[in-house]
């Protein structure tokens, strides 16, 4: 997923790596690698716009 932050401030944690994203920032999120989480650390609700890419033959949704 390509994620663009249009409101809010985010904290992204994956293992020992911590990143912060603010309005105007964009980042790529994958389901490869270790578990991670994203938390809104701003004072207002965050608004994100995202685009998802897939591969031919890959299911659109996976319910584990």
PLY file of the C-alpha trace (Angstrom):
ply
format ascii 1.0
element vertex 64
property float x
property float y
property float z
element edge 63
property int vertex1
property int vertex2
end_header
0.00 0.00 0.00
1.11 3.53 -0.75
-0.09 5.75 2.10
-0.27 9.56 1.99
-0.93 11.49 5.22
-3.31 14.42 4.70
-4.08 15.09 8.38
-2.57 13.93 11.66
0.79 12.67 12.83
1.61 8.96 12.75
4.05 6.75 14.61
5.05 3.58 12.73
6.80 0.81 14.70
8.36 -2.36 13.30
10.73 -4.15 15.71
13.34 -1.59 16.81
12.58 0.81 13.94
10.34 3.80 14.72
9.28 6.35 12.11
7.09 9.43 12.34
5.00 10.77 9.46
3.26 14.15 9.22
0.94 15.91 6.76
2.38 15.67 3.25
4.49 12.57 3.98
3.96 9.30 2.16
5.22 5.79 2.87
4.92 2.25 1.57
3.49 -0.48 3.81
3.82 -4.18 2.96
2.77 -7.39 4.62
6.32 -8.75 4.29
8.49 -8.95 7.36
7.76 -8.65 11.04
4.52 -7.42 12.60
4.14 -3.68 12.87
1.64 -1.05 13.92
0.75 2.53 13.08
-0.66 4.87 15.73
-2.07 8.37 15.40
-0.05 10.51 17.83
-1.54 13.83 16.71
-4.20 15.87 18.46
-6.79 15.43 15.67
-8.03 12.32 13.90
-5.69 11.29 11.10
-6.78 11.19 7.47
-4.87 8.88 5.15
-5.25 8.22 1.45
-3.98 4.90 0.25
-3.59 2.95 -2.93
-3.21 -0.80 -2.96
-1.36 -2.83 -5.57
-1.66 -6.53 -6.17
-0.37 -9.31 -8.37
-2.30 -11.25 -11.01
-3.89 -14.28 -9.34
-3.56 -12.93 -5.79
-6.85 -12.82 -3.86
-8.27 -9.34 -3.18
-8.81 -10.17 0.49
-7.26 -12.72 2.82
-8.97 -13.61 6.09
-6.48 -15.36 8.35
0 1
1 2
2 3
3 4
4 5
5 6
6 7
7 8
8 9
9 10
10 11
11 12
12 13
13 14
14 15
15 16
16 17
17 18
18 19
19 20
20 21
21 22
22 23
23 24
24 25
25 26
26 27
27 28
28 29
29 30
30 31
31 32
32 33
33 34
34 35
35 36
36 37
37 38
38 39
39 40
40 41
41 42
42 43
43 44
44 45
45 46
46 47
47 48
48 49
49 50
50 51
51 52
52 53
53 54
54 55
55 56
56 57
57 58
58 59
59 60
60 61
61 62
62 63
